[in-house]
């Protein structure tokens, strides 16, 4: 049966033609029986517009009104079976056209009913009965059609809103995915670039001292091994984030590095052959985890760039300065600086700038006037209370996002129900009985 209803919905003119046949046949039969053959044209003028009532509601109603006006003018007081087409077309006008057009159509029908009553006896009982017989079905058809139009518009608005929410949800998901990819790319760049550069330097040193200094070769190989293990550990901790959605797999994540691991980073740089000095000014203050990670990554990337581009005789100096509102750090070297060739796309400086901007900081990088290169970063120190507030705000934002996702799912479910309701309302077994009840009235 569902396939039959779907086929009938795809052929609405066939359904309307089936409705037009008995109305036209009844009017033609009355005209032939009374030998008033002009009524045949009137019956056809009332019945044929039903076939195109959905696609041309205003034109079909206007054609039927002209035929009805001719009937009232030449055959006053003689209703036909085909007159029920006016009721069907008024319902269609109210359901498929604008409210303004449907109100005009209702007024025309009521005015025609009043003219039709002029030929009845003047007793008030007959007047009331006649008006109910002529105007009552028109009023019922208009109310049903107007409610159908309102419900269709309401369902269309629900569907449009659900589609808009789905588009917004997809947009937010794409933005979040892009931000996550950028974060992971920055982390991978920092981990891989730093550790691989250390391993390359140590491998070159081992190859240089292979036949002359076995102790130095062993130290270089040990450094390569330790650096490789550290890189693998950090990459496992980073890529473990991608498995957070798997409830059955518990990824063991290592803590992110911060300034407390700065000594280890400097020792690793010295073992790689880069002389590094470090100085700290001001009272050391605790930093938020994200700020400490950003400072660590900026120093790590700066030392990596020094090893890659400053030359073999270069040295680096790191200066940390704590103030009441920010931590200022600078990494300088005395190498060739901007004169060195570039072997990549330059994502390191971009990543440092993005990291600092994420926490309200700034990064300035460029060649020094006296030679060498410098990186200067300023990161604001957020008080503990503000950190707590920020965490609460992020938690609230997460809850709000969850609520929006649930609302989107509810809207989509409601829209699906609306589509099903519209399909049922437009099926022949739903429309047929309704119009039949209107005509029978």
C-alpha positions in Angstrom: 0.0 0.0 0.0 2.8 2.4 0.8 4.1 2.0 -2.8 0.6 2.8 -4.2 0.4 5.9 -2.0 3.8 7.1 -3.1 2.8 6.6 -6.8 -0.4 8.6 -6.2 1.5 11.4 -4.6 3.7 11.6 -7.6 0.6 11.9 -9.8 -1.7 14.5 -8.1 -3.6 15.4 -11.2 -4.7 11.8 -11.6 -6.2 11.9 -8.1 -7.8 15.2 -8.7 -9.2 14.0 -12.0 -10.9 11.1 -10.3 -12.5 13.7 -7.9 -13.6 15.9 -10.9 -15.3 13.1 -12.9 -18.3 12.6 -10.6 -18.8 16.3 -10.1 -18.8 17.0 -13.8 -20.9 13.9 -14.6 -23.5 14.9 -12.1 -23.9 18.4 -13.5 -24.0 17.1 -17.1 -26.6 14.5 -16.2 -28.8 17.2 -14.6 -28.4 19.4 -17.7 -29.4 16.6 -20.1 -32.3 15.5 -17.9 -33.8 19.1 -17.9 -32.7 19.8 -21.5 -30.9 22.9 -20.4 -27.7 22.2 -22.4 -26.0 25.5 -21.5 -25.6 24.0 -18.0 -23.2 21.4 -19.6 -20.7 24.2 -20.2 -21.2 25.5 -16.6 -20.7 22.0 -15.1 -17.5 21.6 -17.2 -16.3 25.0 -16.1 -16.8 24.0 -12.5 -15.3 20.5 -12.6 -12.4 20.8 -15.0 -10.4 23.3 -12.9 -10.2 20.7 -10.1 -7.6 18.8 -12.2 -5.1 21.7 -11.9 -6.2 23.0 -8.5 -2.8 22.2 -6.8 -0.5 23.7 -9.4 -2.8 26.7 -10.3 -5.0 27.3 -7.2 -5.8 31.0 -8.1 -6.6 30.3 -11.8 -8.7 27.2 -11.0 -10.7 29.1 -8.4 -11.2 32.1 -10.7 -12.4 29.9 -13.6 -14.9 28.1 -11.3 -16.2 31.5 -9.9 -16.8 32.7 -13.5 -18.8 29.5 -14.2 -20.7 29.9 -10.9 -21.5 33.5 -11.7 -23.0 32.5 -15.1 -25.1 29.9 -13.2 -26.4 32.4 -10.7 -27.1 35.0 -13.5 -29.0 32.6 -15.8 -30.3 29.8 -13.6 -30.9 31.4 -10.2 -32.1 29.0 -7.5 -31.0 25.8 -9.4 -28.0 24.3 -7.7 -26.0 21.6 -9.4 -23.9 18.7 -8.1 -20.9 20.5 -9.7 -21.3 23.4 -7.3 -19.4 21.3 -4.7 -16.3 22.1 -6.9 -16.5 25.6 -5.5 -16.0 24.2 -2.0 -13.1 22.0 -3.0 -11.4 24.9 -4.9 -11.9 27.3 -1.9 -10.2 24.7 0.3 -7.3 24.4 -2.2 -7.0 28.2 -2.4 -6.7 28.5 1.4 -4.3 25.6 1.6 -1.9 26.4 -1.3 -2.1 30.2 -1.8 -1.7 33.2 0.5 -4.0 34.3 3.3 -4.9 37.4 1.3 -6.1 35.4 -1.7 -8.0 32.9 0.4 -9.8 35.7 2.3 -10.8 37.3 -1.1 -12.0 33.9 -2.3 -14.1 33.4 0.9 -15.7 36.8 0.5 -16.6 36.1 -3.1 -18.2 32.8 -2.1 -20.2 34.5 0.7 -21.3 37.2 -1.6 -22.4 34.7 -4.2 -24.3 32.8 -1.5 -26.1 36.1 -0.6 -27.1 36.6 -4.2 -28.4 33.1 -4.5 -30.6 33.6 -1.4 -32.3 36.5 -3.1 -34.5 34.0 -5.0 -35.7 32.2 -1.9 -38.9 33.1 0.1 -38.6 36.1 2.3 -39.4 34.2 5.6 -36.4 34.4 7.9 -36.4 30.6 8.6 -35.7 30.0 4.9 -33.1 32.7 4.9 -31.1 31.2 7.7 -31.5 27.7 6.3 -30.5 28.8 2.9 -27.4 30.7 4.1 -26.3 27.8 6.1 -26.7 25.5 3.2 -24.7 27.8 0.8 -22.2 29.5 3.1 -21.6 26.9 5.7 -19.6 24.5 3.5 -17.6 27.4 2.2 -16.7 28.5 5.8 -15.7 25.0 6.7 -13.6 24.5 3.6 -11.8 27.8 4.2 -11.0 27.0 7.9 -9.7 23.5 7.0 -7.6 24.9 4.1 -6.2 27.7 6.2 -5.2 25.3 9.0 -3.6 23.0 6.5 -1.5 25.9 5.0 -0.5 27.0 8.5 0.5 23.5 9.5 2.5 23.0 6.3 4.3 26.3 6.8 5.0 25.3 10.4 6.5 22.0 9.3 8.5 23.7 6.6 9.9 26.1 9.2 10.9 23.2 11.5 12.6 21.4 8.6 14.5 24.6 7.7 15.5 25.2 11.3 16.7 21.6 11.7 18.7 21.8 8.4 20.2 25.1 9.7 21.1 23.5 13.0 22.7 20.6 11.2 24.7 23.0 9.1 25.8 24.9 12.1 26.8 21.7 13.9 28.8 20.5 10.9 30.5 23.9 10.7 31.4 23.9 14.4 32.7 20.3 14.1 34.9 21.3 11.1 36.2 24.3 13.0 37.0 22.2 16.1 38.6 19.5 13.9 40.8 22.1 12.1 41.9 23.6 15.5 42.7 20.2 16.8 44.7 19.3 13.7 46.6 22.6 14.0 47.4 21.9 17.6 48.6 18.3 16.9 50.6 19.6 13.9 52.4 22.1 16.2 53.1 19.5 18.8 54.4 17.0 16.2 56.6 19.7 14.7 58.1 20.6 18.0 58.7 17.0 19.0 60.0 15.7 15.7 62.0 18.8 14.7 63.8 19.1 18.0 64.6 15.5 18.7 65.5 14.6 15.1 67.8 17.6 14.9 69.6 16.4 18.0 69.9 12.9 16.6 71.3 14.2 13.3 73.9 16.3 15.0 75.0 13.4 17.2 75.1 11.1 14.2 77.3 13.5 12.3 79.6 13.8 15.3 79.8 10.1 15.7 80.7 9.6 12.1 83.4 12.3 12.4 85.0 10.6 15.5 84.4 7.0 14.5 88.0 6.1 14.0 89.7 8.5 16.5 87.6 8.8 19.6 85.5 5.6 20.5 84.4 7.2 23.8 82.8 10.1 22.0 81.2 7.7 19.5 79.6 5.8 22.4 78.4 9.0 24.0 76.9 10.1 20.7 75.1 6.8 20.2 73.8 6.8 23.7 72.4 10.4 23.2 70.8 9.3 19.9 69.2 6.3 21.6 67.9 8.4 24.6 66.6 11.2 22.3 64.8 8.6 20.1 63.2 7.1 23.1 62.1 10.5 24.4 60.7 11.4 21.0 58.7 8.1 20.8 57.4 8.7 24.4 56.2 12.2 23.5 54.6 11.1 20.3 52.8 8.3 22.0 51.5 10.8 24.6 50.4 13.2 21.9 48.8 10.6 19.6 47.0 9.0 22.5 44.7 12.0 22.4 43.3 10.6 19.2 42.1 7.5 21.1 40.0 9.4 23.6 36.8 8.3 22.0 37.5 4.6 22.5 36.0 3.8 25.9 37.7 0.3 25.9 41.2 1.6 25.3 42.8 3.5 28.1 45.7 5.5 26.7 48.4 6.2 29.2 49.4 9.9 28.6 52.6 11.4 29.9 52.4 14.9 31.5 53.2 17.7 29.1 56.6 19.4 29.6 56.9 22.8 31.2 59.6 25.1 32.5 60.4 22.6 35.3 61.9 20.4 32.6 64.0 23.3 31.2 67.2 22.0 32.7 66.8 18.6 30.9 66.2 20.5 27.6 69.4 22.6 28.1 71.4 19.5 29.0 70.2 17.8 25.8 71.2 20.8 23.8 74.6 20.9 25.3 75.1 17.2 24.6 74.2 17.9 21.0 77.2 20.3 20.9 75.4 23.7 21.4 76.7 25.8 24.2 73.7 27.2 26.1 73.5 29.6 29.0 70.4 30.5 31.0 69.5 33.3 33.4 66.4 34.0 35.4 65.3 37.4 36.7 62.6 38.1 39.2 60.6 35.9 41.6 59.8 32.6 39.9 56.0 32.3 39.8 53.9 29.2 39.1 52.4 29.2 35.6 49.3 27.6 34.2 49.9 24.3 32.4 49.2 25.8 29.0 51.4 28.8 29.5 54.3 26.7 30.8 54.0 24.3 27.9 54.0 27.3 25.5 57.2 28.8 27.0 58.9 25.4 26.9 58.0 24.8 23.2 59.2 28.3 22.3 62.5 27.7 23.9 62.8 24.2 22.4 61.9 25.5 18.9 64.4 28.4 19.2 67.2 26.0 20.2 66.3 23.7 17.3 66.5 26.6 14.9 69.9 27.6 16.3 71.3 24.2 15.8 70.0 24.0 12.2 70.7 27.5 11.0 73.2 29.3 13.2 76.3 27.4 12.2 78.7 25.0 14.0 80.4 27.7 16.2 77.3 29.4 17.5 76.1 29.5 21.1 72.8 30.4 22.6 71.6 32.4 25.6 68.2 32.1 27.3 66.8 34.8 29.6 63.7 34.4 31.7 62.2 37.5 33.4 59.2 37.2 35.7 57.1 40.3 36.4 53.8 40.7 38.2 51.7 40.2 35.1 53.8 38.3 32.6 56.8 36.1 32.0 59.2 37.4 29.3 61.7 35.1 27.7 64.3 35.6 25.0 66.5 33.2 23.1 69.5 34.7 21.3 72.4 33.3 19.4 75.6 34.6 17.8 75.4 32.6 14.6 74.8 33.6 11.0 71.1 34.2 11.7 69.0 35.2 8.7 71.9 34.6 6.3 71.5 30.8 6.7 69.5 28.9 4.2 66.1 27.7 4.9 65.4 23.9 4.6 61.7 23.9 5.3 58.4 25.8 5.1 59.0 27.8 8.2 56.3 26.3 10.4 58.2 26.6 13.6 58.0 30.4 13.9 54.3 30.2 12.9 53.6 27.6 15.5 55.4 29.7 18.2 53.2 32.7 17.3 50.0 30.7 17.3 50.9 29.1 20.7 51.6 32.5 22.3 48.4 34.1 20.8 46.3 31.2 22.2 47.2 32.4 25.7 47.2 36.1 25.0 50.9 36.4 24.4 53.1 37.7 21.6 56.3 36.5 19.8 58.8 38.6 17.9 61.5 36.9 16.0 64.2 38.3 13.7 67.9 38.9 13.1 69.9 40.9 15.7 71.6 44.2 14.8 75.0 42.9 15.8 74.6 39.5 14.2 72.8 36.4 15.2 69.1 35.8 15.7 66.7 36.4 18.6 63.3 35.3 19.7 61.4 37.4 22.2 58.1 36.2 23.7 55.8 37.7 26.3 53.2 35.4 28.0 50.7 36.8 30.5 50.6 35.2 34.0 47.0 34.4 34.8 46.2 34.3 38.6 44.9 31.1 40.1 41.4 32.6 40.6 41.2 33.5 37.0 42.5 30.1 36.0 39.7 28.5 38.0 37.2 30.9 36.4 38.6 30.0 32.9 38.3 26.3 33.7 34.7 26.8 34.9 34.0 28.8 31.7 35.4 26.0 29.6 33.3 23.4 31.5 30.2 25.6 31.0 31.0 25.9 27.3 31.3 22.1 27.1 27.9 21.7 28.8 26.4 24.3 26.5 27.8 22.5 23.5 26.4 19.2 24.7 23.0 20.9 25.2 23.1 22.3 21.7 24.0 18.9 20.3 21.0 17.4 22.2 18.7 20.2 20.9 19.9 19.6 17.4 19.1 15.9 17.7 15.7 16.8 19.1 15.0 19.3 16.2 16.1 16.7 13.7 13.8 14.1 15.2 10.9 16.6 15.2 11.6 17.5 11.6 11.6 13.8 10.6 8.2 13.4 12.4 7.0 16.5 10.6 8.0 15.1 7.2 6.1 11.9 8.1 3.1 13.9 9.1 3.2 15.9 5.9 3.5 12.7 3.9 0.5 11.2 5.7 -1.5 14.5 5.2 -0.8 14.5 1.5 -1.6 10.8 1.0 -4.8 10.0 -0.9 -6.5 8.1 1.9 -6.0 11.2 4.1 -7.0 13.9 1.6 -9.8 11.9 0.0 -12.0 11.4 3.1 -11.4 15.0 4.3 -12.5 16.5 0.9 -15.4 14.1 0.8 -16.6 15.2 4.2 -16.4 18.9 3.1 -18.3 18.1 0.0 -20.9 16.1 1.9 -21.5 19.1 4.2 
